[in-house]
């Protein structure tokens, strides 16, 4: 690497440097990278339009910011508000924004003139056996007092620092979108876990109802056995059926505890902190109407897509900086100060010293570092482009899957209600027939288990339908807004 050349007012050197700069400026090639080609999912758009047209509950109105309020559950609304202010992942994402601002400030500082001041005192002496001493130089101790200022400014002729600033700005924007992405994720996760919890609690209610039915069958079979009109098989089968139901209740209780703790973690709370508030309640009813926006505007609604796009711009800017690093760096530097061996003379005019001139940094041989740095940034740009395409593609898949799930659960619900009604009738008929002695106890057990299965499936369907709403709004990018972001982090500026 060639050491920097420093001119000090020599006119022919300045002319040579200026001519060299003009020649190299003509060699600079502007950065021109094409954006990734994104495939428009025509078939998916047609399918989504058909689903929206076939369900009166769906419309193309703008996405509601607080979509979870459509369930009409006040406790869910409270949990969402608390999560916006206490979720630790959101706090980390907000801190990342401050980190990005600081990083941008560091990068931008290199583009501005640098001025420093310094003061120094030292006492020293040269060796009496040194060549200077042999020439008569003073070998006794002496003081040196100095103070002054230094200034420097690098001329960003080929955009090296400009590209670095563009990269840092894009990264800061990506961190802002990351906070929004995390907000979408947290709000959807709080709603998902809450609805799962209510689904488990509803299943506990159903199981306890079946527990009462099973206990009645145990009492009936034991009474019939004592009266000699039933065998031990009937009573044993009834008790086994009751034990199975009790075991299922224990398992449901474990699932309930896990979901309650999951909600506590989402709100940044210790385990079991929310148990008293999450007492058993019904599963929230399905929203009467869902506004899902215009599907073709997905790229503007999903913050993770905007984040991937910002990271792609940052990668492109890094390539520009890597290319600009091949060219010389030219700066201006100067210093002005005072120096004296006596402190009393430090303020005199004769103690002044100064320097002023250009500096040239020209990489001649750096072992392939610049080529490797350029190859690295180009590889990262290709990765960022692929990630951007993958993010957009994943978004389309998630929206299509969520709409399909919502449509299917709506259709399945009606059939399961019919099955439940018929199984209730079947159980009543089987119990009367068993009491009359026209059927064996196996028919009663089959009817009782079929009833529980129908009730469980209907509850699972209702839970899945509610979860499909959560998945739909999560896929569409609902759940964040400038107002929610400011409410959660009042010291944050919108990114």
Secondary structure, 3 states (H helix, E strand, C coil): CCCCEECCCCHHHHHHHHHHHHHHHCCCCCCCCCCCCCCCCHHHHHHHHHHHHHCCCEECCCCCCCHHHHHCCHHHHHHHHHHHHHCHHHHHHHHHHHHHHHHHHHHHHCCCCEEEEEEEEEEECCCCCCHHHHCCCCCCCEEEEEEEEEEEEEECCCCHHHHHHHHHHHHHHHHHHHHHHHHHHHHHHHHHHHHHHHHHHHHHHHHHHHHHHHHHHHHHHHHHHHCCCCCHHHHHHHHHHHHHHHHHHHHHHHHHHHHHHHHHHHCCCCCCCCCCCCCCCCCCCCCCCEECCCHHHHHHHCHHHHHHHHHHHHHHHHHHHHHHCCCCEEEEEEEEEEEECCHHHCCCHHHEEEEEEEEEECCCCCCCHHHHHHHHHHHHHHHHHHHHHHHHHHHHHHHHHHHHHHHHHHHHHHHHHHHHHHHHHHHHHHHHHHHCCCCCHHHHHHHHHHHHHHHHHHHHHHHHHHHHHHHHHHHHCCCCCHHHHHHHCCCCCCC
